[in-house]
Each structure stands twice: as structure tokens, then as C-alpha cells.
Amino acid sequence: MKRLYTAIVTAKGGRDGHIKSSEVIIDMDLKAPKSMGGEDGYPNPELLFAGAWGSCYLGALGSVGKRDGIDVSEATAEVHISFNQEGETSYKLSAEIRVHIPEIELDKAQKMADAAHKGCPYSKAIKGNIDVLVKAI
């Protein structure tokens, strides 16, 4: 495997903390969401994960579109990351990726969405670890 890039981000303080990237592109406070006892108006780990995964996923969808000769430049991926309580002190993430590819039949869009999920590095990283639903809309 050839390493192309390494992101370095230092986290401090947990969910009510701060993250800062080595290039200082990211330098922000984090707060737990209000539904988990935090404050509205701040990023949290699930928001950041959803944004990063959605962007990566669309890159994979672009590769599928190129393979199939279909322009997916206007496609969107709406990523839902849920923080779920399994037990008194046990938690687990789950996810849903809602994929919209304009002007494509729903079954073809679903096949492309599934193929992108198989190829996306973020999807591969969580494979078998969290429940994921990929749905063309």
C-alpha cells in the first residue's frame, strides 16, 4: 500500500473539547449536541464524520459514474450518523447514506450507490462495525 496523505489532528477535552489540525486548517471547539446534554451551534464528532464520509463517498461515486459513463457531478450524499445507546454505558454508531443522482432511474441509482459504498475508503473502514443503510432517493 502506498501512503498518499496523512491527516494529523490533535483532540483535547473529548466531546466538550477542541480539535486542531497540524496545518491549522481545522481549529475548532466541539460540544456534545443538545440532545446529549451539550449546546447547539457547535460541531460534534458525528457531524464531522458525516461530512468527511459524504465527501469521500461522492469521490467513490464519481469513479463508479466514470466507469459506467454517467455524469454524477450533481449527485448528493446525505449522510446520517446516529449515536445510539446499547446499554447503560455502551454506545454504538449507525448510519444511513441517502444518495441522489439526478436524471437516473432509481434502480440504476441504487446499483451505483451500492457500488460506491463498496469502493469508498470510509465505507470500507467501518464495514462490519456499524449498521449502514445505503438508499438511492
VOGU-3710 file (C-alpha; in Angstrom, 3 decimals, decimal comma):
1> mkrlytaivt> 0,000/0,000/0,000  1,388/3,410/-0,979  0,617/6,189/1,524  -0,575/9,303/-0,328  -1,513/11,581/2,574  -1,702/11,534/6,362  -4,046/13,850/8,228  -2,902/14,806/11,704  -5,452/16,240/14,127  -4,937/16,675/17,849
11> akggrdghik> -8,021/16,333/20,035  -8,254/17,645/23,586  -11,127/17,508/26,053  -13,355/14,884/24,402  -16,846/15,820/23,226  -16,603/19,181/25,009  -13,134/19,902/23,767  -11,091/21,213/20,886  -9,527/19,839/17,713  -6,690/21,317/15,713
21> sseviidmdl> -5,025/20,001/12,562  -1,282/20,144/12,055  -1,801/22,585/9,147  -4,237/24,628/11,319  -6,897/24,242/8,634  -9,146/22,854/11,364  -9,020/24,672/14,696  -12,357/24,443/16,475  -14,211/23,823/19,688  -16,516/20,820/19,910
31> kapksmgged> -19,603/20,352/22,061  -21,917/17,421/22,528  -25,259/18,050/20,800  -28,052/19,476/22,927  -29,912/16,118/22,867  -26,866/14,638/24,645  -26,549/17,401/27,246  -24,424/19,793/25,211  -25,045/23,030/23,332  -26,464/23,821/19,910
41> gypnpellfa> -24,300/25,721/17,455  -21,092/23,676/17,720  -19,680/20,846/15,648  -19,520/17,380/17,182  -17,757/14,161/16,167  -20,816/12,769/14,364  -21,208/15,896/12,215  -17,545/15,805/11,265  -17,686/12,083/10,480  -20,840/12,527/8,362
51> gawgscylga> -19,261/15,364/6,369  -15,997/13,542/5,804  -17,696/10,274/4,846  -20,128/12,024/2,479  -17,298/13,782/0,665  -15,256/10,592/0,359  -18,335/8,623/-0,717  -19,036/11,076/-3,550  -15,457/10,560/-4,743  -16,156/6,824/-4,950
61> lgsvgkrdgi> -19,470/7,524/-6,715  -17,538/9,636/-9,223  -15,359/6,612/-10,016  -18,466/4,447/-10,489  -20,010/7,107/-12,734  -16,838/7,309/-14,821  -16,804/3,503/-15,161  -20,473/3,499/-16,232  -20,244/6,600/-18,449  -22,720/8,524/-16,266
71> dvseataevh> -22,185/12,111/-15,114  -22,639/12,191/-11,323  -21,263/15,701/-10,793  -24,644/16,896/-9,494  -25,149/13,900/-7,179  -25,552/14,413/-3,443  -24,922/12,153/-0,475  -26,833/12,984/2,706  -25,110/11,065/5,496  -26,966/10,432/8,744
81> isfnqegets> -24,793/9,325/11,663  -26,705/8,247/14,752  -25,178/7,909/18,193  -27,105/5,085/19,861  -27,157/3,793/23,429  -26,986/-0,019/23,597  -26,755/-0,403/27,359  -26,263/1,713/30,441  -22,676/2,603/29,471  -22,465/1,109/25,975
91> yklsaeirvh> -22,847/3,114/22,763  -22,733/2,380/19,048  -22,968/4,378/15,822  -25,301/3,603/12,935  -25,514/5,276/9,551  -27,712/5,931/6,561  -26,424/7,335/3,285  -29,167/8,839/1,106  -27,845/9,175/-2,423  -29,474/11,338/-5,092
101> ipeieldkaq> -28,269/11,081/-8,676  -30,351/13,427/-10,849  -31,982/12,084/-14,003  -31,136/8,423/-13,304  -33,693/5,650/-12,779  -33,944/4,645/-9,128  -32,786/1,030/-9,644  -29,702/2,177/-11,594  -29,005/4,836/-8,946  -29,259/2,163/-6,225
111> kmadaahkgc> -26,789/-0,102/-8,061  -24,370/2,793/-8,442  -24,846/3,815/-4,790  -24,104/0,264/-3,638  -21,019/0,056/-5,849  -19,729/3,361/-4,467  -20,283/2,077/-0,908  -18,160/-0,994/-1,710  -15,328/1,183/-3,038  -15,381/4,116/-0,613
121> pyskaikgni> -12,442/4,049/1,859  -14,649/5,338/4,717  -17,255/2,656/3,982  -14,512/0,034/3,966  -13,178/1,333/7,292  -16,489/0,785/9,095  -17,543/-2,389/7,247  -18,942/-4,887/9,724  -18,586/-2,452/12,632  -21,755/-0,383/12,369
131> dvlvkai> -25,155/-0,820/10,723  -25,286/1,092/7,429  -28,190/1,600/5,043  -27,367/2,954/1,580  -30,506/4,233/-0,135  -30,921/5,872/-3,524  -33,565/8,581/-3,391
//
